[in-house]
Amino acid sequence: MDAMGMRQRNLSRMLELLHREGSLSRAALTEATGLNRSTTAALVAELAGQRLVREDPPDPSRRAGRPSPIVAVTPHAVVIAANPEVDAIVVAAVALDRTVLARHRVAFAAPPTPADTVALLAELVAQWRDGELADHRIVGIGLAVPGLVRAEDGVVRDAPHLGWRDVPLAAQVRQATGLPTAIGNDASLGALAEHRYGAAVGAADVVYLNGGASGIGGGLIVGGIPLGGAGGYAGEFGQNRPGIEDPADRRVPGGVLEDEVNRARLLDALGLDAADEPTLSAALLDATDDRVTAETTRQRRILATALANAVNVLNPDVVVLGGFLASLAGMDLGDLGAAVRAQAMPASAERLELRSASLAEDRLLVGAAELAFAPLLADPLQPTGA
């Protein structure tokens, strides 16, 4: 590797480390990268020159050794992250330090079209460039889509609840905004975000299930690495046919998991037309109506069986539940975990932990941003975005 290639690799390694771990002293960076002090200082200066990092005074609480400046990622570089769903499109400006600088939600009476999504992104990019993000560098766009996304070219192969099929969405957004665009499955990106920064940090093997307005999706981390499958479509737990012991629990003959464990059914039992995640969680915890109790108990039984099947097949350290599944589990997480272990093979479940997504409503946006930040992290000095 020539000197230029080595420099790029070291800059990438350093920025990635700061992005993932948060602020570190320059001495800690030197130790973590194995570089000498002068090289570390030079690389930090280059990244600071691009406004990607900043140096703060040494931590005054550290008395031993030579004081070392603290290096931290700045919020200068920004990705526009979006999550189109059947009832709304949420768009946010997510900075490299994971600060959410702006957020906008547009509700739709009918599922938004690809054209709706492209138009909204183009409008907000133009608006934010001249407003909230005037002093920031927009490096790309990331989308978390509830459907099957072909990884290599950003084509949405099938998002059944949105009614999208074979849509070259990445190319359309790129043409409308002039920005590099990356697209992934929403639940797979949720798994990525929770593994890097949320409830599954430090776990090597993770099953993540995301419950949204359009159904249930999933993502997998195996040996610390996201598992996408041959076409990038792995993790569609919502399309599995659940084992339902009591025929009275079934609502859709021959239905799949997302037909039975279903956000719309929870809202109907609560008498709500719509609810965001915090509102739904609070409503479920406060509910005393027998109809709500019956529906949540039914859905939790079916969910426990589905999770036990996943535990038997994949033997994860951690199962993370996001969206309405976190709301459903949060009614009594310990009880749901016990129901999963009762149906799983004892050896497969002996290390199992069941957790709710800790990034809450930001998880899909953070995951989409991670996808779009990847080129910048790979080559911090290469011009990207605007």
Stockholm file with secondary structure:
# STOCKHOLM 1.0

chainA/1-386         MDAMGMRQRNLSRMLELLHREGSLSRAALTEATGLNRSTTAALVAELAGQRLVREDPPDPSRRAGRPSPIVAVTPHAVVIAANPEVDAIVVAAVALDRTVLARHRVAFAAPPTPADTVALLAELVAQWRDGELADHRIVGIGLAVPGLVRAEDGVVRDAPHLGWRDVPLAAQVRQATGLPTAIGNDASLGALAEHRYGAAVGAADVVYLNGGASGIGGGLIVGGIPLGGAGGYAGEFGQNRPGIEDPADRRVPGGVLEDEVNRARLLDALGLDAADEPTLSAALLDATDDRVTAETTRQRRILATALANAVNVLNPDVVVLGGFLASLAGMDLGDLGAAVRAQAMPASAERLELRSASLAEDRLLVGAAELAFAPLLADPLQPTGA
#=GR chainA/1-386 SS CCHHHHHHHHHHHHHHHHHHHCCEEHHHHHHHHTCCHHHHHHHHHHHHHTTSEEEECCCTTCCSSSCCCEEEECSCEEEEEEEECSSEEEEEEEETTCCEEEEEEEECSSCCCHHHHHHHHHHHHHHHHTTTTTTSEEEEEEEEESSEEETTTTEEEEETTTTEEEECHHHHHHHHHCSCEEEEEHHHHHHHHHHHHSTTTTCSSEEEEEEETTEEEEEEEETTEEECCSSSCTTCGGGSCCCCSSGGGCSSTTCCHHHHSCHHHHHHHHTCSCCCHHHHHHHHHHCCCHHHHHHHHHHHHHHHHHHHHHHHHHCCSEEEEEEHHHHHHTTCHHHHHHHHHHHSCHHHHTTCEEEECSSGGGHHHHHHHHHHHHHHHHCTTSCCCC
#=GC SS_cons         CCHHHHHHHHHHHHHHHHHHHCCEEHHHHHHHHTCCHHHHHHHHHHHHHTTSEEEECCCTTCCSSSCCCEEEECSCEEEEEEEECSSEEEEEEEETTCCEEEEEEEECSSCCCHHHHHHHHHHHHHHHHTTTTTTSEEEEEEEEESSEEETTTTEEEEETTTTEEEECHHHHHHHHHCSCEEEEEHHHHHHHHHHHHSTTTTCSSEEEEEEETTEEEEEEEETTEEECCSSSCTTCGGGSCCCCSSGGGCSSTTCCHHHHSCHHHHHHHHTCSCCCHHHHHHHHHHCCCHHHHHHHHHHHHHHHHHHHHHHHHHCCSEEEEEEHHHHHHTTCHHHHHHHHHHHSCHHHHTTCEEEECSSGGGHHHHHHHHHHHHHHHHCTTSCCCC
//
